[in-house]
Amino acid sequence: MTTAAQLRKGALDLPETEQIILSGMPAFAVAGATFAWLSTDKKAANLRMAPDAVDRVLSEHPTAAAITRSQEVIGVRLPLADVNGMVLNNMVAQAWRHRAPTRLRAAFDAAMSGEEVTDLPAIGRPATRALGAAGISSLGQVATRTEAELSALHGVGPRAVRILGEALAERGLTFAPDE
């Protein structure tokens, strides 16, 4: 079971995502294209997805329902109580990828595959993928985040934060201060 907070965190961890209000409810967009939003009762996630992804979600989750617009299936509605956080994060990333511009999708895909596209130190594949998925591909971008923000990313553990801190120090940089 997940919560609206999990949906929010999963969406905002993706590159260039912004939270907007859609019909009075929190929604998430990339480059102006909405990819996820909460139902009005805050008990379901609505995800704008490609048709093949919608078919997969509907077959794997019996409580899911198709979202249609003008008789065209455009996404899926899934009760938050019926999905775990890891599965929801994956679905949110699929929805983001479906709506993101090509340049962002390419960078995201490279980060998720573990390709070396950054000046980041060797921190391990899970941590590198997590940073890439959050749109962090350089030490300069790391310096804009607090240690707590980085630690909150799934895959970034204390060892990765320590290595990043050491790399920042070598360049005369630090993590952003805690608020």
N, C-alpha and C positions, 0 to 999 in steps of 0.2 A: 504494500500500500504506500502510495506517495501523497504529497500534499501540493497545494498551490505554490508554496515556497520552493519546493523541489523543481517544479516547472519553471518558475522564475529564475532560479539559480542556473538550471541547465541551459535556458535560453540566453541569459546574459553572459554566460561563459563563452559563447560563440562570437567570433570576430564581427565587429561593427554592428552588433545587435543593439537596438534601442527599445526601451519600453515605451509604449504608447497607450492610449485609451481608445478602445473600440466598443461602441455601444455601452459606455459606462464601465467597462471591465478592462483589466490589464491585458495587454496584447504585446506581441514582440515582432519587430520588423527588422529587416536587413535591407539597406539601400531603398527604403520606402515601401518594400513589399512585405506584407504581414505573412508570417509563417506559423505562428502559434498564438492562441488566446484561450482564456478561461471561459467556461460556460457561465451563464448569469448566476447560477447557484454555487459557483466556485467548486463544483464537484467533478468536473470533467475537463479534460484537455482537448482542445480542438486544434488539429494539425493540418496544414495545407500540404499535401503530398502528391507525388506523381502517381498515376493510376496503378502501376504495378506495386508500389509501396502500399497503397490503399488496399488492394486485393490481399496482400500478404498480411496486413494488420487485421483485416476482417476475418481471414481464415484462422489466424493464431489467437485471436481474442474474441470470444463469442459475445461479449457485452459491448463491443465496439459497434459504431454505426457510421454509415457513409454520410458525408456532408455534401449536399448538392446545391448547385446554383444554375438556374435555367436548365434543369434536367441533366446537367453534366456533373459527374462526381469530381469534386475538387479537393476532398480531404476526408479526415476521419475524426470522429468524436469518441473518446475513450475515457470511461470513468477512472478517476485517479485511484480509487480504492482497489481497482482490479489490475494494477500494474506496479511492478517494483521500480525503484529509482533508476537502476542501471538500464532497464528496458526503456523507461520513459526518456532518459537522456539520449539513448540511441535514436529513438523516434523523433525527438526534437531536433537532433542533428540532421536526420534525413529531411525533415521539413525545412530546416534552414538551408540545407544544400540545394533543395528543389527551388528555392526562391532567391538564393544569393546570386550576385553577378559572377560571370565566368572567372574573373581575376581572383575573387575571394574563394571560389570553389577550388581553383587550382592550388592556391596556397594551402587551403585546408586539407585537400587530398594529399599533398606532399607531406604536410606535417603528420597526418594520420598514418602514412606509410613509413614514417621514420626517416625519410630522405633528409640529407644534410643540406639545409637551405638557410642556415643562420650563423651568427657568430657566437652562439651559446656554447658553453663548455659541455663536455660529456657528462650528462646527468642521468643517463639511462633512457631507454625507449619510452616507458610509460610516462615519465615526467616530460620528455621532449614532445610526445604526442599531446599531452595535456596542455602544455604551453602553446603549441601550435594551434590547437583547437580553440584556445582562448585569444588567438590573434597576436601572441607574443613570440616574435622571432628574432629578437636582438636583446643584447644586454641593456641598451638604452630603453627599450620597452619594459624590461624587468624592473629597471630603476623607477618606473612610474607606479609600481605596485608595492603594497606593503607585504611584509613576510606573511602575515595572516591571510591576505588575499591569495598569495601563491600557494600556501599550505592547504587552503580550502579546495584547490583544484584536485580532482580525482586523479591520482597517479603521481602527485608531487609530494614527496615525503620530506622528513627532516634532513636527510642526507643531501637531496637535491637542493633544498633551500640553503644549506651550508655551503655547498659548492658554488651556487649562484652568488652568495654573499662574498665569497672569496674572490670570485672573478670580478665582481663589481668593485671591490676594494682595490684590486690590481689596476683598475682604470680610474681610480679616484671617484667612484660613484658609490651610492648607498641605496638601500631600499627606500621607498617612500615612507615618510613618518606615519605612525599610527595616529588616527584622528582622535 
